[in-house]
Amino acid sequence: MANASEPKYNVIKETVMVPARDGVKLAVDIYRPDAKGKFPALLAQSPYGKDAQVFESPPQPFGRSIFEASVESGYPYYYAKRGYAYAIADFRGLGDSEGYHDGMMNKSECGEDGYDICEWLAKQPWCDGGVGGAGICYFANAQLQLAAAQPPHLKCIAPWEIYGDDLYKHGQYEGGVLNIFLYGLYTGTYPARCGYAITDRVRSAMQVAYKDKPKELQKIVEKAMADPDLRQYPYLFHLLKYPQKNPVLFDFMLNPLDGPYYRERSVIERIDKIKVPTYIGGPFFSFFSEPQINVWNRLPAKTPKKLRFYTDMGTRPWRGDHDELLRWYDYWMKGIDNGIMKEDPVKYSVTGLEKWRTSKKFPVETMKYEPFYLHSLQALSPEPELFNDEPDSFVQAPLFVTENRAFIRYVSGPLADPLQCTGAPRVKFWAAIDQKETCWRVNVRTYGSEDIYPLAQGWLKASLRKRAYDRDVPWEIEHDYTKFDPPKPGEIYEYEIQMRPMSHMFKAGDRIQLEISCIDIPIEFETYDIMWHVCPSTTTLHKVYRDEDHQSVLMMPVVPLK
C-alpha cells in the first residue's frame, strides 16, 4: 500500500482578490508549499472570516473558556506541508470580500462564487489543475453547493458535519419548530463568539426581495411581531424591528413554513448534480446527523462516496481526522493507491461499546425497528397497553413563568441482553392539548444517565403534524410543512416524530428512557447557555394516550449483534 503524503515542505501564505464572473472580487488566503512544482488545491469557503480560521491556540473542547465554534476550515499548514495548496475564502459581502451578502445560502453562496474561485485556482502556475473541497459545517454546505455547480476542475469533496442540506427541516425548523441557534452564530454569541465576519454590505434576503414592495414586507413583519411565541423573547421581537442586527434570522422568522424561500437555498434540491467523489462525515445526535444521512442516500448512484459517523463533536479549532481526510485527498487528487476505496463505505462508532463498526449502507443493512410501547406507571414494554385508558399528562407554563421543564418519562425494564441501537428512533403517540398549539420534544436516554445531551432527540410543531407518507424514505419520515393546521383543543391527534440518529450499545441491565416534553431550557446545558428552539408561550395541559385504541410506541433502530 502506498504511503501518505509526507510533511516535507515549508509553507508560504498570500492573500489574493479573485474576480467573480460579475467583476466582484473575493478575498482568498492561500497557504501553499514554498517549492517549485505544481500541487493540487483545496478550497474552504465560509461567512466567518478567513483570518479567524488559523489560530495557533491548542484545540479546545466544547464549553471551555476560549472555545470558538466557528474555526472550522481545517488546518491549512497540515495540508500545505504535505504538498497541497490550501485556500480559505470569504463569502461575498463578508470579511474582506467585495459585493453584497443577501441572506444565508443566497445565489452566490449556492455555487456561483465557489465555481469561479475553483476555476481560478486550477489555472494558477503552482496548481496541477485539480481542486478539492474542504472544511466542516457551513464549509461543508459550501462544498456541496460547489459540487452541484459542477466546475470542471473540481476533483472531490469532503463535506463533514453538513448543516442545512434541506434548510427548512434540517436547518432552521426541525419538525417545524424554529431553531434559533443562528441568533448566536451570526452575531457572535456563545458558543460561536466570532460568528459572521459582518460588514456594512450584509442585507436581508427578504428586504432585497421586497425592495419595491415595502408595504407587503411590512405586513409580513407585523404578522411575525404578533406571534405570541416570538413576542415572548425580547431579543427576537427587537430583531424584527431592527433586522440589521441579524438579517439572517430575520429572514427565517418571516418564513415559518416550507416553500420557495427554502427550496432555492437547499442543496438537496440539486443533489443529483453532484458527480465528484464525496466523503461525508460527522457526529450522531446533533443537527448534523440527519443531513449526513440524507445526502449520503440521495447522491447519484454512480458518485463514489464514503460515510464516517462518530459520536464526539470534537474540538475547535477543528483539527480532527486530518489524517483520514489526507488519505481521501491523496487517493483522488494525487493518485496514491492507499486502499481507502477498498474498505467498507460506511464506518460508524458506537458509544457504550467504544468501538468502530462498518457496513455497506446506512441505515445499516441489518437494522430493524423494535417496538417499545408506552404503558401506564411510566413504563415501556414490548407489548402494547390494553387496559388503561386514563392518559398521562403534564402541564407546562411558558419560560416567563417558570424555568422548570415538565415532562412525562417512560422507562423500560432492565434489558436481558446488550442492545445495539444505530439509526434514527421514531416515536408515534396519541395526544390532546387544551390550547391551539404546542411544540412536542422527545428524548431517548439511558435511564439514570446524567449526560448533557440525550442519545437521540426530536421535535414537532403540533400544527405541522400532517404526515406526507408518499415522501417517506427508509432513513426518514416526512411531514407536510407547507400549511398550518392547528389542533382543536381537547381533541386527540396522532403525532409521529423522527428523532436525530444515534449509535449506542445498551448494556445488559440498562433501561431505556423516553421523555416527552414541549420546551428547551437554557440551564439544562450548563456549558451551552443559549436557547435552541422557540417554546410555547401559553400554559398548556398535555395528555398522552396509550390505550388499546391509541397505541403509542417508541421504535428503536436495533442492529443484531455479530
N, C-alpha and C positions, 0 to 999 in steps of 0.2 A: 504494500500500500504506500502511496506517495506521501511525503512529508508535507506539513502545512507550511505556509509562507513564514519565513523567519524574520524576527525584528532586527534588521541589519542596516537600516537607513537612518540618517539624520533627517530632520523634518524642517521644512520652511513653510511659512504662512504668508498669504497675501489676501488682500481684500479687493474684490473687483465689483464693478457695476455691470450686470449682464442685461443687455437690451431685450425686452419682450417684443412681441410682434407689433404692438401699437406704439413702440418707442419708449414706454415707461422703463426705467432702469431699476433692476432688482439687485439688492445688496447680497453678496455671497462671500463668505470666508472660505478659503481653500487651504487645506493642510496637505502637503504632498512631499514625497521623498526629495531630498536635496541631492539629486543624482541625475545623470544623463539617462535617457531612455524614455519609453512610453509605459504608462501604467493605467490600469482600469480605475474608474472614478466611482465613488459612492456619493449619493445625493440625499441630504436630510433637509426637510423644509418644515417650518412651523411659525406660529404667531408670537413666540416667546422672546425673540431677540437672540440673534446668533452669538452675540458677545457674552450672553449669560449661560451659554452651554458648556463652557470649558472652565470649570472651577477646579482648582488643584486641591481643595479640601478633600479629605477622605470621604468615601460614600457613607451616608447616614441612613439609619433605619427610619421608617415612618414614626413620627411623633417626637423626634429629637429636636433640640433647640435650634439647630441650624439646618434642619431638613428642608429641602426645597423640591417640591414635586415636579416642577416643570423642566428640570435639567434632564432631558430625555433623548438627546440626539445620538448618544453613543460617544465614546471617547475617540476623537479623531487621531490622536497620536498613536494609539494602539494599532490602527489600521495603516496609517501613513508609514510607520516604521517597518511595516510588513509589505510594503510595495503597492499601496493604494493611495489615490488622491481622494481626500475626504472633504466634501463641500457642504457647508451649512448655510442655508439661505433664509432670509427674512421674507415672509409673505408680503405681497403688495400692500402698501399703505401702513405697514408696521415696521418697527425698528428703523433701519437705515434705508429701506426701500422706498422708492417713489410711488406715486399713484394713490388711489383711494381704496380702503378696505371696506367693502359693502356687505357686511354681515358674515356670519360663520358659514364656511363652506360655500362661498359665493362662486361665481363663474370662473374667476381667475384661480381660486384655490382648487376648483374641480378639474385640474389638469392642464389648463392652458399655459400658465406661467411655468409650471414644472416641466412641461413639454419643451418650452423654449430654453430653459436652463439646461436640461438634459442634452439637447442637441448642441448647445454652445459648448458644454464640457467636452463632448465627443470630438469636437473639431480642434481642440487645443493641442499644441505641439507636444505636450507632455502626456497626453491621453492616448491610449491604444484604440480608442473608438468605442469601448464598452462602458456602460454606466449601469449601476445598480441602485436600488433604493435602500434607505437606512433610517433608523430611529423608531421609537415606540410611541404609543398612544396617539396624540394628534399627528405626530410624524408618520405613524402607521397609516392613518387615513389618507394623508397626503400621498403616500406611496401607492395606495390603491387607486386614488384618483389619477395619479400619474400613469399607472399601468393601463387604466381604462382609456386614456387618451392615446395610447399606442405610439409613443415616439420610437422611431426606427432603431435608435441605438441603445434602448433600454434592454438589458440582458436578464435581469432577475430582480425580485424584490423580497424583502423580509419584514412584513408588517406585523410587529409584535404588540400586544395589548391594544388591539384595534378598538377605537372608540367611534360609535355613531355610524356604522355601516348603513344602518337604517336610522336616520337622525331622529325620527319620532320615537319608535318603540324601543330602540337600543341606545337612545341618547337622552333626549330631554323629557320624554313622557313614558316612563316604564309603567306598563299597564294603564296608560292614560293619566298617570299621576306625575305632576311636574316635579322634576328633579332640579334643584337649584344649585347644584354643585358649581355651575358656571358663574354664579354670583362671585364666588371667591376666586375661581380660576382666571376670570378676566381682570378683575381689579387688583389681584394680589393679596388675597386674604387667606389665612391658614387653611390647608397646608401648602398652597401654592403662593408663596409670598411675592414671588416675582410676577407671575401672571403674564398677561399680554404685554408686549412692548408697544404700549399705546402712544399714538401720535395724534396730532390735530386733524388727521386725514382718515379717521375711523368714522364710518357712518352706519346708521341703522338701515338694514335692508328694507324694512317697511317704510321708512321715511323716503328712501330713494324711489321705491316702487310707487309711492303715493305723492310724489313731489308736485304733481299737477292736480292732485285731488286732496288738498289738506283737510277739507271738511269731512270727507269719507274716513280718512285716517283718524281724525279726532273722535268720530263716533265709535270706532273700534277701540280706541284708547279708553273712552268713557265707559264702554261696556266692561273692559277689564278692570277699571278702577271701581266698578260697582260690585265686583265679585267679592263676596264676604271672605272667602278663603284667602284671597290675595290681600285684602284690606287689613287683615289682622296682623300682617307683617309690615311694620312701618317702613322698613328699608325697601320692600317691593313696591308699596304704594308710592313712596318717594321716587323710585326709579321710573315708574310710569309717568310721573310728572316731569322728571328731568332725565330723559333717556340717554343723554350724552355721557352720563356717569357709567353706564353699562349697556351700550346699544345692542349687544348680542343677546342678553337675557331679556331685554325689552322686546326684541323680535319674537322670542319664544313665548312670552306671556301673551302676545297678541295673536298667537296661533295655537290655541289649545287642542285643536282637532287635526288629525292627519289630512293631508291634501297636497296640492301642487307645491306649496312652500317647501315641504319636506321631501317630496319626491324628486324635485330638481336638484336638491342638495345631497341626496343619499346615493352613495356609490353602489349600493346593492342594485340599483336600477340599471347600472352599466356593467355589472359583474361579468356578463358574457363577453365583454370586450377584452378581458384580461387574459392574455395568451402566454405571458412570460412566466418562468418558474417562480413559485410563490411559497415562502416558508412562513407559516403562521405560528405565532407563539403567544403565550400569556397565561395568567392565573385563572384558576377556578374561583368561584364565589363572587367576583367583582363584576362591575358593569362592563368589563371587557370580555367576559366569558361567552355571552350569547353572540356577540358579533364574530368572535373567532370561529364558533361552530357554524354559524350561518354562512360566512364567507367560504370556509373550508368546503362545505357541502354544495355551494352554488357555483363554484368555479367551473369553467368548462371542463368536460371530461378529459380532454387531451392536454390540459395545462398541468405540467409537473408540479407536485406540491408535497409539502410535509406539514405536520402539526405537532407542536410541543406544548403540553399543558402542565403547568406547575402549580404549586399550592401556596407560594410565598410571593408577596408583592415585591420583595427585594428592597434595594436601597436606591438612593439618589445622591449625587449624580449617578445616572444609570451606567453601570459597568458590567452588568450581569450577562452571562452566557456569550461573551465576546468570542471565546474560543470556538464555541459551537457555530456561531454565525460566520466565523472565519472559514470554517470548513465549507459552509454553503457558498460563500463568495469565491473561495478558491476553486471549487468544483465548476461553477457556472461561468466564472469570469476569467479564470486562469487555466482552466482545463486540467486541474490536478485531480487525478482519479483517487480520491481518498475514501471511496466506498460509501459516501453518505446516502446515495440514492439506492443502494442495495439493502439498506436497513428497512425495517417496517416503517411505513409512512407516518404512523401515529405513535408518539411516546408521551405517557402521562404519569404523573406522580400520584401517590395515594397517602393521604395523612392517616395516622394510626398504624400504618404499615411502614411508612417512611422508605418506600421503595418505588422504583420506576417500573412501569409495565408498558407493553407495546400492543398495538392492534393494527388491523388493516384499515379500519373505518372508525368514524366517530359520529353518532353513538357506537360504542364498542359492539362488535358483531354478536356477541353472546348476551348482551344486556337485555333483560326483560323486566317489565314493571310488576312489582308485587304490591298487593293492597294492604294498607293498614287502616281499618275502619275506625271512625270516631265513635266512641262509646260514652255512656254516662259515667259519672265518677272519674272524669278526666282520663279515660283510658283509650289506648289504641289497640286494636285487635285484628287478627287476620280474618275474622268473621264479622259480618255486619251486625249492627244494633237492630233488634227487632221488637223489643218490649217496653221501651221507654220513650214516649213521645213528648215529654216535657223538655224544652230546649235549654241549652246552656246559654249564658248571657254575660255581657259586660257593658258597663256604661263608661263612655269616655267624654270628659269635658275638654274643651279646647285649651291650648297652651297658655292663653292669658288667664286661665283659671287655675290650672294645675300643671305640674311637670311630672306627674305620675302617669306612667303608661299602663292602662288597663288591658288585660288580655285573658284569653282562655288558653289553658295549657292541656294538651293531651299527651300521655306518656305510655309507651308500650311496656309490656313485661320484660324481664331480663331475657336477652337473646340466648338461645341454647347453644348457638354456634357463631363463629365470626361471620360478618356480613359485609361484603364489599359493595358500596353504592357509588357508582360512577356514571354520571349523567345528570339530567335535569329533572328533579322531582316535580310532580304535579299534584295539586290538591283540588278536589271538587267538593263543594259543600253547599247546603241549602241554608238560607238566612233571611231574616227580616230586620228592618230598621224602622225607627219611628220618625225619621226625617227623610228628606228627598235626596240625600247624597251622603256618601261616606267614602273613605279610601281603605280598602282591605290591605292589610300587611300580613304576610305569613312567613314564618321562620322554621327551619329544621335545625335542631341541635342534638348533641348527646346530653341526656339528662344529667344535670349536675355540673355541666361544663361552665366555666367562668370566662371563656374566650370572648373577646370584644365582638368579633364577628360570628354570626351563625354559620353553619355549614352550607346552608342554602337559604335564599330569601326571594320573595316576590311581592308584587303589588298589583292592585286592580281597582280602578275607579268604578264605583257601583253603577254609575250611569253609562259606562262603556263596557258593560258585561257581555253584550251580544257577541256570540261566537261566529266566526267565519270558517265553518267546517271545511268548505271547499278549498281553503288555502292551507290547511294543516299539513305539516311535513313530519317525518319521524322524529326530528330533533326539536320541534317547537309547535305548539298550538297557536292558533290565530284568533284575534278578535277584530271586530269592526270598530275602528277608532275614528270614523268619519262623522258620527252623529250621536249626540247625547240622548239618552233615554232614561230619565230619572226614575228610580223605583218608586212605587206608590207606598207611602208609609204603612207599615203593618202587613204588607203582602210578602209572601215567601217567594224568593227567587233562587235560581241555581247560579252559582258563581264557580268558575273554573280558572285557576291561576297557574301559569307557567312560572316556575322558580328558576333562578340562575343555576347553572350546573355546579355540581360538587363532585368530589372524589375522596371518599373516606372509608376506612375499614373500621366498622364497629366490632369491638372485641366481644367474645362470649361473656355474658353477664351485663353488657351495656344495655341501656334503654334509650329508645328513640323518642325525642320530644318534638311535638308540633305546637307552635304558638300562633294564635290568630289575634290580631290587634288592628289598629287603624291609624297609628301615628308613629313617627320617629321622634325620639327625644335627644336633643343635643348632648346632654350629660351622660347618655349611655356610652358615648365614645369619648372617654376621658382625654385621649390624646388627639381627638379629631373634633374640636369644639366648633362644629359647623352644623347647620341644618341641611339635610339632604333632600327631603321631599316635603312639598306643601301639604299641610294637615287640615282636616276638617275644622271648621270654625264654630260648630254648633254642638252642644251637648247631645250625645246620641246613644240610645239604647240599641245594642246589637244582640240579636238572638240567633243562635246557630242550632239547626235541627239535624238529628241523626237517627231518625226512627225508621221503621220499615218502609214508609213511603218517601223518605228523604234520606237516602243512604249516602252520607258524606264520607269521603275517603281520601287518604293520602296515598299516592302512588310513588313508591321508591324505586329508583333505577338500579336493579341488582345485577351484578356480574358474578356468575358462578366461579367459585374458587378453583384454581387449577390443582 
